[in-house]
């Protein structure tokens, strides 16, 4: 068939589209999106490339895990992987340095554990777990001490129990000059004023004044019979009288403000002062009986403890520079503080985040503190920004100057058991005009991938990628990648598939920007670390060399499974693992062997477009595809539902005695059969190799 012109497909930076949108050609993202992107990720400038492979780090104790990270220095970090009753600790060079037993960490607590790690201290937080601390020995990282978080001076508060109370006591001292015959006194309590009282007999009228003052105080709207006034006499001084006001009874346990004034003369004075401060002694905000903090993060060099079980909307701020000191009785701008979203609220603070303002994420909405700086003499002003609510297991992340979070929801599955599910990805940014944060949905175009999400971690830009990667995994083991460059309006989603029907059950990014995964493959649970395609094409891979007979060992975790190998540059396989070994036939010095998951890129359906943007729906055929590849070792192409075929990249001048080098060239396949409604182009592989597609052009009869 004669070649037909086609539209160059160079941009794939809209990622995988939801099936609901495959015919929405009016969307600007439609021309840069794909029907399927599995194990390939978009390159923001042009085209797509293979996603990373993984190398084996160790065998997991359980498929029920939670990852945490302790960053020690720019070149050293530790990944702590918790499972019921224990934690396995891996150094950033992928060496397991320790295993510690922690009986208090149960399977029920694992999903909502939250962590804080800095220097040599790692904290484990949960409302139902007395905060655990792991301390690393700086001189020997195989030694880790497990003890409790060293809280200092926890704030005492009223949590609804029976507590000891102290009366609030004020004294009023009245002094007058010789010759004064009457004094008019005015008193207020917390801004509520009594009627002024005149004393006409300064020598003997004090009993009447005392009775009148007590009666009027008791009639104030906020007072009761609990307030009493007593005459303390002259205290041995001429022309002086002392009155004591005691707030007892049902008024006991609170602090009041009393002010007094002389209204009729300058020849008399009155001074009110606090004698004893009223206080309800209360109980510690967190305790074995009342539960513990949900988590902690830093803001302006304060530790911000949030979500205590007894008061889910409360936030305890440590003293500046002293992360364990929560003494709210201390004075000064650097002193600890205890705040809440509202005095009474059903919301539970799930996360706090340090941005240009302190952000608070609850199960019902998002808040920020409008104060630029936390000071002792300024109230903390919490402002609600939206009402989405954050998923309890997925912390917020910052990318491209925006804070991203996954919203939460509830649903029933099989039994009437409710659990939290991640429903959508949102981003927040501060609007200087509105003086508020605005939250925008980011996952509408790939809603089929962002469902049931229950975990997430952020990987910063890597060597071959011009954008950060947000990894999200769901309750069913699917791992989704979000690539974000907001200033170019790029938010792309695609899927990383674990080979051999594996399920991702946990993930994290360590201090060296390495992605750690825990994967369950039919009961074999492994810890693995991602590596870019130019280093490793396989999953759960093992490195080493063969023996003199060409046998490669160390694959016991892949027993009975089909694996491939790169040996001294050659791609060999597939082999079936038997006895933990495979036979490569000849000895090789450098071998990487593991599972292989073929990538899959499928473009959106092609339609006949008329000049007035009308679409003609009729069977069509893509008969040829021209692809431009960069540093590629293997590529297969297909269309119209027909099987993809491998396209050889060997050139006549290649040295066949050596591994064929990666190619940068044009690849073409012609004569692809089939007529279908909405034909699509498929780019994949039938054997392992590096793959990077810059762009492609389909030639079709539509």
Helices and strands as residue ranges (DSSP letters): E 8-9, E 15-16, G 19-21, G 28-32, E 33-38, E 40-42, E 48-50, E 53-59, E 66-73, E 76-83, E 86-91, E 96-101, H 107-110, E 114-118, E 121-126, E 129-136, E 144-148, E 156-157, E 165-166, E 168-176, E 183-189, E 192-193, E 197-199, H 206-219, E 227-231, E 240-247, G 249-251, E 258-262, E 268-276, E 279-280, E 283-284, E 295-299, E 302-308, E 311-317, E 337-340, E 349-354, E 358-362, E 366-369, E 382-386, E 397-399, E 402-412, E 418-431, E 436-441, G 444-446, E 453-459, E 468-474, E 479-485, G 486-488, E 490-496, E 503-509, E 515-521, E 524-531, E 539-544, E 551-552, G 556-558, E 562-567, E 570-576, E 582-583, E 591-595, E 600-603, E 608-609, E 615-616, E 619-632, E 636-639, E 645-646, E 663-670, E 676-677, E 681-684, E 692-701
